[in-house]
Amino acid sequence: MTAHMKDEALKQSTVPQKMDELERSTATPRDLAAVCSAQVKEEPATRAGDTEQSTLPPSHAAEANEWHIGDRTLTSRFFLGTAAYPSPQILQDAIQASGAQVVTMGLRRQLAHGAEAGDFFALIKATGAHLLPNTAGCHTAREAITLAHMARELFDTTWIKLEVVGDAHTLQPDPFELLAAATQLVKDGFEVFPYCMDDLVSCQRLLDAGCNILMPWGAPIGSGQGLVNPGALRTLRARLPGVPLIVDAGIGSPADAVQAMELGLDAVLLNSAVAHAVDPVRMARAFKLGIESGRLAYEAGVMPRQDMAVASTPVAGHPILL
């Protein structure tokens, strides 16, 4: 046993002894609190996915180009939506420019517009991207479950982006209906990508239900506000280090995508920011580069912010006389 291991073992064995000694003595509440705090810090997390918070970047930069989600290995961290493009050709060109390997499509909205789902699916397949159907427009778990099964039959995929809207104004997910739908769809053999809030406890409940992936929002869908609560996303990343996190909704510019990736999220999903751009194809490429840049910065380790100036050039303490 090394000296360090002996020290740790000694610390663990003496905590209960210190408690007994303090209780028998005239210890102050502050003394007892200090010992309790030390003991609590030594207790491991018990929830699935929980861990001590860490802001350190991953140490496997050599494999940074590949990552795994569901049953697939991807090199792109850009998920692209397919709604509201000026034309099918611009959509195809935008997908190619984005480098996205996964694109999402709202089956309910597609059918509502009178289009044949099979024709649209053929357009997506021509790009080589994998389709992620979504349940956009659903307001109950029952609606979402029915649409998910329909999507599996039509597109022969178990992947489903699960959306259950709880508020018509913000399009905020309904956490209760979402959890109910996710629980059933996992039992039905789906790989569920739940569009959820950035709340840690809600996310933990979805993981407990069997979800392997989370898609917390950045801001209300289509708002272009960017990340309204980066602190919450940072907490999710720190507490759920082994869970793929894909920021979904609210992204307005490539700068927002860079910020999300620098926080350590695994990917970015967006639609409106590209589809509504003056030049969707060029904007798709801009997001591609931004996402790659943000991920590379995260892996390299962004320097911490300082409250005061820190000299970048050392000085010897004596002026130089010319």
C-alpha atoms as one frame of an Amber mdcrd trajectory, in Angstrom:
protein
   0.000   0.000   0.000   1.396   3.417  -0.981   1.722   6.305   1.424  -1.167
   8.108  -0.330  -3.468   5.075   0.035  -2.558   4.788   3.708  -3.411   8.446
   4.257  -6.824   8.006   2.576  -7.619   4.903   4.603  -6.634   6.703   7.778
  -8.902   9.643   6.919 -11.884   7.354   6.309 -11.360   5.412   9.522 -11.023
   8.506  11.674 -14.212  10.308  10.593 -16.542   8.233  12.842 -13.976   8.496
  15.678 -13.917  12.283  15.338 -17.713  12.358  15.487 -17.752  10.341  18.711
 -15.074  12.514  20.266 -16.857  15.737  19.314 -20.217  14.485  20.630 -18.647
  13.630  23.999 -16.849  16.971  24.156 -18.096  20.558  24.178 -17.933  20.827
  20.391 -19.706  23.700  18.698 -22.272  23.161  15.919 -19.684  24.468  13.452
 -17.253  21.677  14.472 -19.898  19.016  13.948 -20.902  20.504  10.602 -17.306
  20.413   9.375 -16.969  16.701  10.149 -20.374  15.910   8.601 -19.398  17.816
   5.486 -16.193  15.828   5.158 -18.120  12.586   5.543 -20.756  13.563   2.952
 -18.084  14.437   0.398 -16.715  10.909   0.678 -20.068   9.264  -0.117 -20.355
   8.140  -3.758 -23.305   9.168  -5.933 -26.041   6.532  -6.033 -28.219   7.612
  -8.990 -27.535   6.254 -12.438 -25.583   8.817 -14.403 -24.611  10.833 -11.313
 -21.006  11.753 -10.751 -18.939  14.448  -9.113 -18.999  17.616 -11.149 -16.038
  18.183 -13.413 -15.241  20.826 -15.992 -12.217  19.030 -17.405 -12.308  18.317
 -21.142 -12.087  14.708 -22.372  -8.617  13.225 -22.777  -9.283  11.272 -25.996
  -8.745  14.014 -28.568  -7.199  11.492 -30.942 -10.636   9.902 -31.415 -12.510
  13.214 -31.428 -13.723  12.779 -34.994 -15.826   9.738 -34.069 -18.566   9.414
 -31.516 -21.288   6.880 -30.856 -25.010   7.395 -30.465 -27.680   4.736 -30.552
 -26.319   1.962 -32.745 -24.325   4.273 -34.991 -20.857   5.770 -35.186 -20.854
   9.347 -36.457 -18.220  11.881 -37.399 -20.553  14.895 -37.642 -22.040  16.528
 -34.540 -24.560  18.533 -36.547 -28.192  17.311 -36.625 -30.264  19.259 -39.149
 -34.017  19.793 -39.420 -35.759  19.649 -42.793 -38.761  22.008 -42.479 -39.470
  25.375 -44.133 -36.744  25.361 -46.791 -37.403  27.410 -49.945 -37.222  24.306
 -52.149 -36.325  20.597 -52.026 -33.128  21.332 -53.959 -31.988  23.936 -51.437
 -32.747  21.449 -48.661 -30.573  18.801 -50.319 -27.775  21.288 -50.930 -27.960
  22.505 -47.312 -27.705  18.942 -45.994 -24.635  18.344 -48.139 -23.017  21.629
 -47.052 -23.726  20.910 -43.393 -22.041  17.523 -43.425 -24.911  16.325 -41.210
 -25.269  12.556 -40.998 -28.604  12.732 -39.166 -31.600  14.809 -40.257 -34.937
  15.068 -38.525 -38.427  15.289 -39.995 -41.812  15.971 -38.403 -44.080  13.248
 -39.760 -47.287  14.913 -38.589 -46.444  18.236 -40.247 -45.276  16.535 -43.423
 -48.534  14.646 -43.834 -50.557  17.750 -42.913 -49.076  19.573 -45.911 -50.396
  16.882 -48.226 -46.963  15.545 -49.160 -46.184  11.872 -49.534 -43.906  10.765
 -46.731 -42.266   8.213 -49.023 -41.261  10.880 -51.538 -39.730  13.037 -48.846
 -37.931  10.019 -47.379 -36.440   9.287 -50.803 -35.131  12.850 -50.952 -33.441
  12.410 -47.566 -31.966   9.021 -48.474 -30.442  10.538 -51.601 -28.245  12.702
 -49.357 -26.916   9.678 -47.471 -28.149  11.007 -44.120 -29.914   8.894 -41.490
 -33.501   9.929 -40.783 -34.615  10.770 -37.263 -38.440  11.063 -37.357 -39.982
  13.305 -34.725 -43.355  13.666 -33.084 -43.582  17.456 -33.469 -47.103  18.775
 -32.962 -48.158  16.184 -30.381 -49.646  17.370 -27.088 -50.256  14.063 -25.301
 -48.288  10.907 -24.681 -50.920   8.895 -26.541 -50.561  11.008 -29.690 -46.786
  10.778 -29.598 -46.754   7.005 -29.080 -49.128   6.469 -32.001 -47.055   8.686
 -34.306 -43.814   6.982 -33.248 -45.174   3.575 -34.219 -46.352   4.986 -37.534
 -42.881   6.406 -38.207 -41.248   3.058 -37.440 -43.477   1.322 -39.948 -42.935
   3.924 -42.668 -39.192   4.449 -42.323 -37.992   1.174 -40.821 -36.131   2.828
 -37.946 -36.382   2.528 -34.187 -35.029   6.049 -33.727 -37.600   8.628 -32.673
 -37.204  12.218 -31.575 -39.895  12.492 -28.943 -41.677  15.832 -28.669 -44.725
  16.369 -26.455 -45.606  20.058 -26.254 -47.050  21.412 -23.023 -47.472  25.094
 -23.860 -48.631  26.491 -27.194 -46.881  29.843 -26.706 -43.348  28.672 -25.833
 -43.662  25.133 -27.254 -42.096  24.026 -23.988 -42.065  20.254 -23.470 -44.620
  18.772 -21.077 -42.364  16.880 -18.632 -45.123  14.560 -17.407 -46.528  13.514
 -20.770 -42.995  13.290 -22.142 -41.938  10.888 -19.397 -45.042   8.757 -19.880
 -44.457   8.516 -23.637 -40.735   7.824 -23.247 -41.379   5.046 -20.730 -43.761
   3.256 -23.100 -41.678   3.746 -26.239 -38.560   2.369 -24.556 -40.575  -0.724
 -23.641 -41.672  -0.923 -27.287 -38.065  -1.103 -28.450 -37.464   2.483 -29.583
 -34.252   4.464 -29.237 -35.852   7.575 -27.785 -34.349  11.040 -28.306 -36.474
  13.116 -25.888 -36.765  16.853 -26.485 -36.761  18.026 -22.880 -36.123  20.969
 -20.594 -32.660  21.673 -19.202 -33.760  20.590 -15.708 -31.432  18.028 -14.120
 -34.096  16.111 -12.186 -36.412  15.811 -15.207 -33.478  14.538 -17.242 -32.618
  11.981 -14.588 -36.197  10.689 -14.656 -35.945  10.183 -18.428 -32.725   8.251
 -17.953 -34.406   6.123 -15.287 -37.159   5.386 -17.821 -34.563   3.906 -20.176
 -33.599   6.822 -22.432 -29.947   6.761 -23.453 -29.877  10.221 -25.043 -31.166
  13.638 -23.970 -32.034  16.677 -26.081 -32.341  19.662 -23.716 -33.568  22.904
 -25.243 -31.399  25.981 -25.650 -34.413  28.312 -25.967 -37.974  28.164 -27.327
 -38.220  26.468 -30.722 -37.556  28.802 -33.648 -36.861  31.807 -31.406 -33.188
  32.252 -32.320 -32.443  33.357 -28.744 -29.426  31.098 -28.363 -28.662  29.497
 -24.995 -30.885  31.271 -22.461 -29.563  29.224 -19.534 -26.009  28.026 -20.219
 -25.515  27.368 -16.515 -28.169  24.635 -16.581 -26.555  22.996 -19.617 -23.181
  23.152 -17.894 -24.686  21.378 -14.880 -26.176  18.650 -17.083 -22.808  18.064
 -18.701 -21.032  17.887 -15.357 -23.557  15.598 -13.660 -24.283  13.318 -16.635
 -20.850  12.817 -18.219 -21.638   9.520 -19.947 -24.926  10.614 -21.514 -25.048
  12.029 -25.068 -26.459  15.550 -24.795 -27.747  17.248 -27.946 -28.857  20.849
 -27.558 -32.136  21.277 -29.412 -34.164  24.383 -30.227 -33.513  28.103 -30.034
 -30.140  28.230 -31.788 -29.944  31.414 -33.868 -26.387  31.788 -35.139 -23.165
  29.770 -35.409 -21.934  31.622 -32.309 -24.683  29.906 -30.290 -23.557  26.531
 -31.611 -19.947  27.296 -30.699 -21.033  28.142 -27.158 -22.983  24.902 -26.817
 -20.051  22.824 -28.008 -17.591  24.642 -25.750 -19.817  23.675 -22.819 -19.155
  20.053 -23.729 -22.457  19.100 -25.313 -22.127  16.306 -27.825 -24.065  17.763
 -30.748 -26.395  20.527 -31.913 -29.775  20.129 -33.605 -31.315  23.094 -35.394
 -33.635  23.898 -38.272 -34.912  27.484 -38.467 -31.484  29.138 -38.262 -30.528
  27.492 -41.562 -33.913  27.254 -43.312 -34.747  30.929 -42.687 -31.318  32.300
 -43.602 -30.967  34.449 -46.706 -28.622  31.774 -48.066 -29.453  28.465 -46.306
 -26.653  26.541 -48.016 -23.910  28.931 -46.913 -25.440  29.143 -43.430 -25.403
  25.356 -43.173 -21.672  25.400 -43.873 -21.176  28.204 -41.341 -22.835  26.077
 -38.652 -20.776  23.067 -39.661 -17.553  25.007 -39.117 -18.838  26.560 -35.881
 -19.753  23.194 -34.383 -16.390  21.735 -35.329 -14.607  24.767 -33.882 -16.534
  24.670 -30.602 -15.887  20.963 -30.115 -12.192  21.370 -30.844 -11.990  24.231
 -28.348 -13.694  22.096 -25.680 -11.257  19.246 -26.229  -8.292  21.619 -26.214
  -9.432  23.178 -22.937 -10.669  26.770 -22.965  -8.737  29.004 -20.566 -10.696
  30.071 -17.460 -11.990  33.632 -17.227 -10.275  35.974 -14.779 -11.740  38.872
 -12.806  -8.531  40.874 -13.230  -5.873  41.362 -15.862  -3.143  38.726 -15.929
   0.078  39.722 -17.664   0.870  37.413 -20.555   4.469  38.614 -20.859   6.713
  38.048 -17.805   8.922  40.917 -16.679  12.238  40.793 -14.832  11.454  43.691
 -12.535  14.002  46.123 -13.955  13.453  48.659 -16.725  15.389  48.273 -19.940
  17.442  51.336 -20.746  17.743  52.145 -24.443
